[in-house]
Structure formats: structure tokens, C-alpha cells
Amino acid sequence: MLDVQPIPAFEDNYIWLLTEGSGNAVVVDPGDAEPVLERLSAERLTLTSVLITHHHADHTGGLEALLAAVPTLEINGPDDDRIRALSHRRGEGETFTPAGLTTPFQVLEVPGHTSSHIAYLGAGCLFCGDTLFAAGCGRVFDGTFEQLAHSLERIAALPADTRCYCAHEYTQANLGFAEWVEPDSQALAERVRQVQLQRSRGQPTVPSRLDLERATNPFLRTCEPNVIAAAEHQAGRRLTTSAEVFTALRRWKDEHYD
């Protein structure tokens, strides 16, 4: 059975550690090698593979040091020359089993935050990098708003019990914006209470279940009347597609909340 544990890094990153009890380990988006190597040593694990979602340094910065420690390391990631250490370039619809594990993963291309962002889906777990956050989503860098809107629609269509492992602890701030969009939501109010309790205990708020995201994440609720109305009020015009609603929400958050 796949076990997933967080390795905190920097101020708010999570590097995900995947094991199956064999002594082998896989990590997702190791922006910093030091906490990874410390955890591997403490738990007597052998690093066999890395999964990269996109090229940003806080997701790839530890690759050189990890390769120096484990020269045979398998490094999987999107087809992007900005990630120089890749041994396997992964693309849409591909299914593969990372070295050291028995769990197969399906690759989903989910651009928008960046132009080449991918996610990994396996054993009911989605490693979604910076595309989907708990109660939010990533900013648009070298992708487009339309791409990110479509990527989030794809994720929203996955099974309700999918566990979403994003790469940052942004949940409290994201919920603050979500309350701007749907101030009367009881589901949001309950999630805010739960997240406050988790953070007061020093606990991560991720992973989150996809059904919870559908109920409380405004960026997955672009077809809901209350969300459409809030986005139209902010945009000052009628919005005719879910992508237009998404873009209005993302620009609203970019300009007035973050």
C-alpha cells in the first residue's frame, strides 16, 4: 500500500515522500535536497525515483544534490528543457511505475500555472504541484488563464474521493479569498474552523479530498450561480463561459487579495 508523508521545505512547501514498506522511496518536487536527505537517513530509506510537476526552482532546486547522492536516480518530469536533470520525459495519458515502487501512475497534462505542468495520479492520490491548491489554485505564469481553467475542470472530473496533494501550505489564505466569493457558504465556514484547528496544532491541511474542493474551492465552482454572480460583480460585466468566470476570479485574487 502506498504511504504518503510530507517533508516540509522553505516557508510553506511540501515535498511528498512516497513509500510502500520496501525500503525504497520516491519524492515529489524536491525543491531542497537537505530535508529529503535528512528524512531518508532518519528512516533508512533508499531514494529510487523523483516526480517533478513543473520547472520552478522551489520544485526542482534539490535535483543536483540528490543526483550527486544517488547517481542512478530516476527523474521523471514534463517535456521541458528548463528541467535539465530529467531522465524520463512524461506526457499526457502515459502510465508508468516509478523505480522502487509497484504503484502505477497516470500522467495528466495540466498547464496554466506553467506551460508544461503535469500531475501524477495513482492509488487515489493526485500530485498536482501548483495547479490546484487546497481551496485555491496557482497563479498564471507562462501558461494562460484558459489553460488553467481547463486543467482545473479536468481535475474536478476525477473521482470524489481523490486525495489532492498540492505543494504549498496556502489553505488559510485561500479560504479567506473563498469567503469573499461565497460569504454565506456554510461549507466554507466549517472548513475555515477545521483548518484553523489543524494549523493551531501544527498539522498540515493537505491532502484534501476532491469532494471538499468541489464544495469550497471557488476555482472549481465556476458554474455555480453564487460564484458567477460574484465574479460578474467584480468584473463589471456579464460572463458567458466558465473560463471567463475563472479568469475573473483569478484576476480578482491577483489584484486585490494576494
C-alpha contacts under 8 A as a table, 3 or more apart, distances in Angstrom:
res1	aa1	res2	aa2	distance
1	M	20	E	5.55
1	M	21	G	7.95
2	L	18	L	6.70
2	L	19	T	5.90
2	L	20	E	4.93
2	L	103	T	7.19
2	L	123	A	7.14
3	D	18	L	5.69
3	D	19	T	5.26
3	D	20	E	5.96
4	V	16	W	6.55
4	V	17	L	5.58
4	V	18	L	4.77
4	V	19	T	6.68
5	Q	16	W	5.84
5	Q	17	L	5.16
5	Q	18	L	6.74
6	P	14	Y	5.76
6	P	15	I	5.85
6	P	16	W	4.81
6	P	17	L	6.07
7	I	14	Y	5.62
7	I	15	I	4.94
7	I	16	W	6.00
7	I	17	L	6.78
7	I	35	P	6.87
7	I	36	V	6.96
7	I	39	R	7.75
8	P	12	D	7.10
8	P	13	N	5.88
8	P	14	Y	4.81
8	P	15	I	6.28
8	P	35	P	7.55
9	A	12	D	6.56
9	A	13	N	5.02
9	A	14	Y	5.96
9	A	15	I	6.87
9	A	31	G	7.57
9	A	32	D	6.70
9	A	35	P	6.88
10	F	13	N	5.91
10	F	32	D	7.87
12	D	168	H	5.39
12	D	169	E	5.14
12	D	170	Y	7.42
13	N	58	D	7.79
13	N	167	A	5.59
13	N	168	H	4.47
13	N	169	E	6.45
14	Y	166	C	7.71
14	Y	167	A	4.94
14	Y	168	H	5.67
14	Y	169	E	7.40
15	I	27	V	6.61
15	I	28	V	5.65
15	I	29	D	5.70
15	I	30	P	5.51
15	I	31	G	7.46
15	I	36	V	7.95
15	I	167	A	6.77
16	W	27	V	5.41
16	W	28	V	5.01
16	W	29	D	7.31
16	W	165	Y	7.99
17	L	25	A	6.76
17	L	26	V	5.88
17	L	27	V	4.65
17	L	28	V	6.72
18	L	25	A	5.64
18	L	26	V	4.98
18	L	27	V	6.05
19	T	22	S	7.32
19	T	23	G	7.35
19	T	24	N	6.29
19	T	25	A	4.96
19	T	26	V	6.62
19	T	101	L	7.30
20	E	23	G	7.57
20	E	24	N	7.43
20	E	25	A	7.84
20	E	101	L	6.78
21	G	24	N	7.45
23	G	44	R	7.17
23	G	45	L	5.00
23	G	46	T	6.12
24	N	45	L	5.61
24	N	46	T	4.76
24	N	47	L	5.90
24	N	48	T	6.28
24	N	100	G	5.40
24	N	101	L	7.19
25	A	45	L	6.15
25	A	46	T	5.77
25	A	47	L	4.75
25	A	48	T	5.91
25	A	49	S	7.10
25	A	100	G	6.66
25	A	101	L	7.63
26	V	47	L	5.95
26	V	48	T	6.00
26	V	49	S	4.87
26	V	50	V	5.48
26	V	51	L	7.44
26	V	98	P	7.62
26	V	100	G	7.40
26	V	101	L	7.79
27	V	30	P	6.61
27	V	47	L	7.81
27	V	49	S	6.81
27	V	50	V	5.01
27	V	51	L	6.30
28	V	50	V	5.78
28	V	51	L	4.66
28	V	52	I	5.91
28	V	53	T	7.81
28	V	127	F	7.72
29	D	50	V	7.35
29	D	51	L	6.21
29	D	52	I	4.93
29	D	53	T	6.60
29	D	58	D	7.79
29	D	59	H	4.35
29	D	60	T	5.99
29	D	129	G	7.58
29	D	167	A	7.79
30	P	33	A	6.31
30	P	36	V	7.39
30	P	50	V	7.87
30	P	52	I	7.86
30	P	58	D	7.49
30	P	59	H	5.32
30	P	60	T	5.68
30	P	61	G	6.77
30	P	62	G	5.41
30	P	63	L	6.84
31	G	57	A	6.20
31	G	58	D	4.22
31	G	59	H	4.00
31	G	60	T	4.66
31	G	61	G	4.31
31	G	62	G	4.86
31	G	63	L	7.50
32	D	35	P	6.71
32	D	36	V	7.27
32	D	58	D	7.23
32	D	59	H	7.81
32	D	60	T	7.62
32	D	61	G	5.63
32	D	62	G	4.21
32	D	63	L	7.89
33	A	36	V	5.21
33	A	37	L	6.10
33	A	61	G	7.56
33	A	62	G	4.20
33	A	63	L	6.98
33	A	65	A	6.07
33	A	66	L	6.01
34	E	37	L	5.26
34	E	38	E	6.16
34	E	62	G	7.73
35	P	38	E	5.03
35	P	39	R	6.16
36	V	39	R	5.23
36	V	40	L	6.17
37	L	40	L	5.08
37	L	41	S	6.12
37	L	66	L	7.80
38	E	41	S	5.23
38	E	42	A	6.13
39	R	42	A	5.05
39	R	43	E	6.09
40	L	43	E	5.34
40	L	44	R	5.63
40	L	45	L	4.83
40	L	46	T	6.75
40	L	47	L	7.33
41	S	44	R	4.96
41	S	45	L	6.52
42	A	45	L	7.96
47	L	70	V	7.33
47	L	73	L	7.25
48	T	72	T	7.75
48	T	73	L	5.46
48	T	74	E	6.36
48	T	99	A	5.66
48	T	100	G	5.46
49	S	73	L	5.61
49	S	74	E	4.55
49	S	75	I	5.79
49	S	76	N	7.56
49	S	98	P	6.08
49	S	99	A	5.49
49	S	100	G	6.95
50	V	73	L	7.52
50	V	74	E	6.24
50	V	75	I	4.79
50	V	76	N	5.99
50	V	98	P	7.91
51	L	75	I	6.30
51	L	76	N	4.99
51	L	77	G	6.02
52	I	55	H	7.73
52	I	59	H	7.04
52	I	60	T	7.10
52	I	75	I	7.49
52	I	76	N	5.98
52	I	77	G	4.60
52	I	78	P	7.28
53	T	59	H	7.67
53	T	77	G	6.03
53	T	78	P	6.72
53	T	117	H	5.61
53	T	118	I	5.02
53	T	119	A	5.84
53	T	120	Y	7.93
53	T	127	F	7.97
53	T	128	C	7.10
53	T	129	G	5.59
54	H	59	H	7.04
54	H	60	T	7.91
54	H	77	G	7.13
54	H	78	P	6.66
54	H	114	T	7.09
54	H	116	S	6.53
54	H	117	H	4.83
54	H	118	I	6.70
54	H	129	G	7.41
55	H	59	H	6.81
55	H	60	T	6.36
55	H	80	D	7.49
55	H	82	R	6.14
55	H	83	I	5.67
55	H	117	H	7.92
56	H	59	H	5.56
56	H	60	T	6.36
57	A	60	T	4.96
57	A	61	G	4.86
58	D	61	G	5.81
59	H	62	G	7.78
60	T	63	L	5.71
60	T	83	I	7.51
61	G	64	E	7.29
62	G	65	A	5.63
62	G	66	L	6.18
63	L	66	L	5.09
63	L	67	L	6.03
63	L	85	A	7.02
64	E	67	L	5.19
64	E	68	A	6.22
64	E	85	A	7.45
65	A	68	A	4.97
65	A	69	A	6.30
66	L	69	A	5.06
66	L	70	V	5.97
66	L	71	P	7.97
66	L	73	L	7.91
67	L	70	V	4.87
67	L	71	P	4.90
67	L	72	T	7.40
67	L	73	L	6.18
68	A	71	P	5.70
70	V	73	L	5.47
74	E	86	L	7.90
74	E	87	S	6.06
74	E	88	H	7.41
74	E	98	P	7.87
74	E	99	A	6.76
75	I	85	A	7.03
75	I	86	L	5.13
75	I	87	S	5.19
75	I	88	H	6.18
76	N	86	L	5.97
76	N	87	S	6.30
76	N	88	H	4.81
76	N	89	R	5.96
76	N	90	R	6.53
77	G	80	D	7.94
77	G	83	I	7.94
77	G	86	L	6.46
77	G	88	H	6.60
77	G	89	R	5.33
77	G	90	R	5.62
77	G	118	I	7.58
78	P	89	R	5.37
78	P	90	R	5.21
78	P	91	G	6.37
78	P	116	S	6.10
78	P	117	H	6.60
78	P	118	I	6.14
79	D	89	R	4.99
79	D	90	R	6.40
79	D	91	G	7.09
79	D	116	S	6.99
80	D	83	I	5.89
80	D	89	R	7.99
80	D	116	S	6.55
81	D	84	R	6.00
83	I	86	L	6.35
86	L	89	R	6.63
90	R	94	E	6.83
90	R	107	V	6.91
91	G	94	E	5.87
91	G	107	V	6.12
91	G	108	L	7.14
91	G	109	E	6.59
91	G	118	I	7.59
92	E	107	V	5.45
92	E	108	L	5.06
92	E	109	E	5.15
93	G	106	Q	6.40
93	G	107	V	5.55
93	G	108	L	6.27
94	E	106	Q	5.77
94	E	107	V	5.35
94	E	108	L	8.00
95	T	104	P	6.49
95	T	105	F	5.43
95	T	106	Q	4.33
95	T	107	V	6.22
96	F	104	P	5.37
96	F	105	F	5.50
96	F	106	Q	6.69
97	T	101	L	6.61
97	T	102	T	6.29
97	T	103	T	5.89
97	T	104	P	4.26
97	T	105	F	6.01
98	P	101	L	5.74
98	P	102	T	7.58
98	P	103	T	7.58
98	P	104	P	7.20
98	P	105	F	7.77
103	T	122	G	6.75
103	T	123	A	6.91
104	P	122	G	6.01
104	P	123	A	7.83
105	F	120	Y	5.87
105	F	121	L	5.21
105	F	122	G	4.47
105	F	123	A	7.85
106	Q	120	Y	5.70
106	Q	121	L	5.06
106	Q	122	G	6.37
107	V	118	I	6.71
107	V	119	A	5.88
107	V	120	Y	4.97
107	V	121	L	6.51
108	L	118	I	5.53
108	L	119	A	5.14
108	L	120	Y	6.34
108	L	121	L	7.53
109	E	116	S	7.35
109	E	117	H	6.26
109	E	118	I	4.41
109	E	119	A	6.43
109	E	151	S	7.71
110	V	116	S	7.60
110	V	117	H	5.49
110	V	118	I	5.16
110	V	119	A	6.61
110	V	131	T	6.98
110	V	147	Q	7.65
110	V	148	L	7.06
110	V	150	H	7.98
110	V	151	S	4.70
110	V	152	L	7.64
111	P	114	T	5.62
111	P	115	S	5.01
111	P	116	S	5.51
111	P	117	H	4.75
111	P	118	I	6.86
111	P	131	T	7.64
111	P	143	G	6.20
111	P	144	T	7.94
111	P	147	Q	5.75
111	P	148	L	5.92
111	P	151	S	6.44
112	G	115	S	5.81
112	G	117	H	7.31
112	G	131	T	7.31
112	G	140	V	5.80
112	G	141	F	7.37
112	G	142	D	7.26
112	G	143	G	4.10
112	G	144	T	5.04
112	G	145	F	6.20
112	G	146	E	7.36
112	G	147	Q	4.72
112	G	148	L	3.88
112	G	149	A	7.62
112	G	151	S	7.27
113	H	117	H	7.07
113	H	130	D	6.81
113	H	131	T	5.96
113	H	138	G	5.68
113	H	139	R	5.59
113	H	140	V	4.37
113	H	141	F	5.39
113	H	142	D	6.79
113	H	143	G	5.56
113	H	144	T	7.46
113	H	148	L	6.48
114	T	117	H	5.53
114	T	140	V	6.76
114	T	141	F	5.57
114	T	142	D	4.88
114	T	143	G	4.58
115	S	142	D	5.55
115	S	143	G	4.30
115	S	144	T	7.73
116	S	143	G	7.93
117	H	131	T	7.71
118	I	128	C	7.29
118	I	129	G	7.94
119	A	126	L	6.84
119	A	127	F	5.53
119	A	128	C	4.69
119	A	129	G	6.80
120	Y	125	C	7.96
120	Y	126	L	5.67
120	Y	127	F	5.13
120	Y	128	C	6.75
121	L	124	G	6.84
121	L	125	C	5.62
121	L	126	L	4.50
121	L	127	F	6.49
122	G	125	C	5.30
122	G	126	L	6.67
124	G	161	D	7.33
124	G	162	T	5.05
124	G	163	R	6.22
125	C	162	T	5.79
125	C	163	R	4.84
125	C	164	C	6.14
125	C	165	Y	7.09
126	L	162	T	6.77
126	L	163	R	6.03
126	L	164	C	4.90
126	L	165	Y	5.88
127	F	164	C	6.31
127	F	165	Y	4.89
127	F	166	C	6.17
128	C	131	T	5.85
128	C	132	L	6.13
128	C	164	C	6.86
128	C	165	Y	6.19
128	C	166	C	5.32
128	C	167	A	7.51
129	G	132	L	7.13
129	G	165	Y	7.50
129	G	166	C	5.05
129	G	167	A	5.07
130	D	133	F	6.48
130	D	137	C	6.82
130	D	138	G	5.14
130	D	166	C	6.31
130	D	167	A	6.16
130	D	168	H	7.65
131	T	137	C	5.61
131	T	138	G	5.18
131	T	148	L	7.32
131	T	151	S	7.73
131	T	152	L	7.43
131	T	166	C	7.88
132	L	136	G	6.31
132	L	137	C	4.37
132	L	138	G	6.33
132	L	152	L	6.97
132	L	166	C	6.48
133	F	136	G	4.71
133	F	137	C	4.72
133	F	138	G	6.82
133	F	166	C	5.47
133	F	167	A	7.62
133	F	168	H	7.28
133	F	170	Y	7.27
133	F	171	T	7.39
134	A	137	C	7.58
134	A	164	C	7.89
134	A	166	C	7.11
134	A	170	Y	7.16
134	A	171	T	5.37
134	A	174	N	7.42
134	A	205	T	7.76
134	A	206	V	6.79
134	A	207	P	7.69
134	A	208	S	6.37
134	A	213	E	6.90
134	A	217	N	7.44
135	A	171	T	6.02
135	A	174	N	5.43
135	A	175	L	5.80
135	A	178	A	7.15
135	A	213	E	6.12
135	A	216	T	6.34
135	A	217	N	4.28
135	A	218	P	7.23
135	A	219	F	8.00
136	G	171	T	7.49
136	G	174	N	5.38
136	G	175	L	7.65
136	G	178	A	7.91
136	G	217	N	5.81
136	G	218	P	7.11
136	G	219	F	6.36
137	C	219	F	6.89
139	R	250	R	7.47
139	R	254	D	7.65
140	V	143	G	5.89
140	V	144	T	6.16
140	V	145	F	6.40
140	V	148	L	7.50
141	F	144	T	7.53
143	G	147	Q	6.69
143	G	148	L	7.45
144	T	147	Q	5.17
144	T	148	L	6.37
145	F	148	L	5.19
145	F	149	A	6.10
145	F	243	A	7.60
145	F	246	F	7.69
145	F	247	T	5.85
146	E	149	A	5.11
146	E	150	H	6.25
146	E	243	A	5.90
146	E	247	T	7.53
147	Q	150	H	5.21
147	Q	151	S	6.12
148	L	151	S	4.94
148	L	152	L	6.14
149	A	152	L	5.30
149	A	153	E	6.32
149	A	219	F	7.97
149	A	242	S	7.77
149	A	243	A	5.55
149	A	246	F	6.14
149	A	247	T	7.66
150	H	153	E	5.02
150	H	154	R	6.32
150	H	243	A	7.45
151	S	154	R	5.11
151	S	155	I	6.39
152	L	155	I	5.00
152	L	156	A	6.03
152	L	219	F	7.55
152	L	220	L	6.60
153	E	156	A	5.02
153	E	157	A	6.38
153	E	220	L	6.93
154	R	157	A	5.33
154	R	158	L	7.08
155	I	158	L	5.51
156	A	210	L	7.08
156	A	214	R	6.95
156	A	220	L	6.51
158	L	162	T	6.91
158	L	210	L	7.80
159	P	162	T	5.59
159	P	210	L	7.43
160	A	209	R	7.03
160	A	210	L	5.17
160	A	211	D	4.70
161	D	209	R	5.70
161	D	210	L	5.99
161	D	211	D	6.47
162	T	209	R	5.66
162	T	210	L	5.44
162	T	211	D	7.95
163	R	207	P	5.84
163	R	208	S	5.61
163	R	209	R	4.61
163	R	210	L	6.28
164	C	206	V	7.37
164	C	207	P	5.14
164	C	208	S	5.32
164	C	209	R	6.01
164	C	210	L	6.56
165	Y	206	V	6.20
165	Y	207	P	4.69
165	Y	208	S	7.08
166	C	206	V	7.06
166	C	207	P	6.99
169	E	204	P	7.14
169	E	205	T	7.03
169	E	206	V	7.43
170	Y	173	A	5.72
170	Y	174	N	6.11
171	T	174	N	5.03
171	T	175	L	6.06
171	T	195	V	7.60
171	T	205	T	6.78
172	Q	175	L	5.19
172	Q	176	G	6.44
172	Q	192	V	7.31
172	Q	195	V	6.84
172	Q	196	Q	7.49
173	A	176	G	5.12
173	A	177	F	6.77
174	N	177	F	5.33
174	N	178	A	6.26
175	L	178	A	4.79
175	L	179	E	6.17
175	L	188	L	7.46
175	L	192	V	6.68
175	L	217	N	7.90
176	G	179	E	5.29
176	G	180	W	6.73
177	F	180	W	5.05
177	F	181	V	6.62
177	F	253	K	7.03
177	F	257	Y	6.79
178	A	181	V	5.12
178	A	182	E	6.18
178	A	183	P	7.75
178	A	188	L	7.65
178	A	216	T	7.28
178	A	217	N	6.58
178	A	218	P	5.91
179	E	182	E	5.02
179	E	183	P	4.59
179	E	184	D	7.75
179	E	185	S	7.63
179	E	188	L	6.99
180	W	183	P	5.60
181	V	218	P	7.08
181	V	226	N	7.88
181	V	227	V	6.23
181	V	230	A	5.79
181	V	231	A	7.62
182	E	185	S	5.62
182	E	226	N	6.71
182	E	227	V	6.69
182	E	230	A	7.70
185	S	188	L	5.26
185	S	189	A	6.39
186	Q	189	A	4.97
186	Q	190	E	6.20
187	A	190	E	5.25
187	A	191	R	6.23
187	A	215	A	6.81
187	A	216	T	6.45
188	L	191	R	5.01
188	L	192	V	6.09
188	L	215	A	7.89
188	L	216	T	5.51
189	A	192	V	5.14
189	A	193	R	6.41
190	E	193	R	5.18
190	E	194	Q	6.31
191	R	194	Q	5.04
191	R	195	V	6.05
191	R	216	T	7.90
192	V	195	V	5.20
192	V	196	Q	6.09
193	R	196	Q	5.23
193	R	197	L	6.33
194	Q	197	L	5.17
194	Q	198	Q	6.27
195	V	198	Q	4.97
195	V	199	R	6.10
195	V	205	T	6.35
196	Q	199	R	5.27
196	Q	200	S	6.06
197	L	200	S	5.13
197	L	201	R	6.44
198	Q	201	R	5.27
198	Q	202	G	6.37
198	Q	203	Q	5.03
198	Q	204	P	6.81
198	Q	205	T	6.56
199	R	202	G	4.81
199	R	203	Q	5.39
199	R	204	P	6.84
199	R	205	T	7.32
200	S	203	Q	7.54
204	P	207	P	7.93
205	T	208	S	7.15
208	S	212	L	6.93
208	S	213	E	7.27
209	R	212	L	5.40
209	R	213	E	6.57
210	L	213	E	4.93
210	L	214	R	6.18
211	D	214	R	5.04
211	D	215	A	6.34
212	L	215	A	5.11
212	L	216	T	6.19
212	L	217	N	7.86
213	E	216	T	5.24
213	E	217	N	4.92
213	E	220	L	7.03
214	R	217	N	5.95
214	R	220	L	5.66
214	R	221	R	6.44
215	A	221	R	7.57
216	T	221	R	7.85
217	N	220	L	5.58
217	N	221	R	6.54
218	P	221	R	4.86
218	P	222	T	6.63
218	P	227	V	6.80
218	P	249	L	7.95
219	F	222	T	6.10
219	F	246	F	6.16
219	F	249	L	7.35
219	F	250	R	7.96
221	R	224	E	5.46
221	R	227	V	6.65
222	T	227	V	6.07
222	T	228	I	6.26
222	T	242	S	5.37
222	T	243	A	7.86
222	T	245	V	5.85
222	T	246	F	6.11
223	C	227	V	7.29
223	C	228	I	6.67
223	C	242	S	6.08
224	E	227	V	5.36
224	E	228	I	6.14
225	P	228	I	5.07
225	P	229	A	6.05
226	N	229	A	5.18
226	N	230	A	6.25
227	V	230	A	5.15
227	V	231	A	6.13
228	I	231	A	5.13
228	I	232	E	6.03
228	I	239	L	7.55
228	I	245	V	6.21
229	A	232	E	5.13
229	A	233	H	6.09
230	A	233	H	5.15
230	A	234	Q	6.27
231	A	234	Q	5.15
231	A	235	A	6.03
231	A	239	L	7.99
231	A	245	V	5.98
231	A	248	A	5.75
231	A	249	L	5.81
232	E	235	A	4.97
232	E	236	G	5.70
232	E	237	R	5.49
232	E	238	R	5.62
232	E	239	L	6.12
232	E	245	V	7.46
232	E	248	A	7.63
233	H	236	G	5.14
233	H	237	R	7.01
234	Q	248	A	7.40
234	Q	252	W	7.16
235	A	238	R	7.95
235	A	248	A	6.10
239	L	242	S	7.92
239	L	244	E	5.79
239	L	245	V	6.08
240	T	244	E	6.73
240	T	245	V	7.77
241	T	244	E	5.20
241	T	245	V	6.45
242	S	245	V	4.95
242	S	246	F	6.07
243	A	246	F	4.97
243	A	247	T	6.09
244	E	247	T	5.09
244	E	248	A	6.19
245	V	248	A	5.19
245	V	249	L	6.25
246	F	249	L	5.13
246	F	250	R	6.10
247	T	250	R	5.12
247	T	251	R	6.02
248	A	251	R	5.25
248	A	252	W	6.00
249	L	252	W	5.01
249	L	253	K	6.24
250	R	253	K	5.18
250	R	254	D	6.08
251	R	254	D	4.91
251	R	255	E	5.96
252	W	255	E	5.36
252	W	256	H	5.78
252	W	257	Y	7.24
253	K	256	H	5.50
253	K	257	Y	4.82
253	K	258	D	5.98
254	D	257	Y	6.23
254	D	258	D	5.56
255	E	258	D	6.98
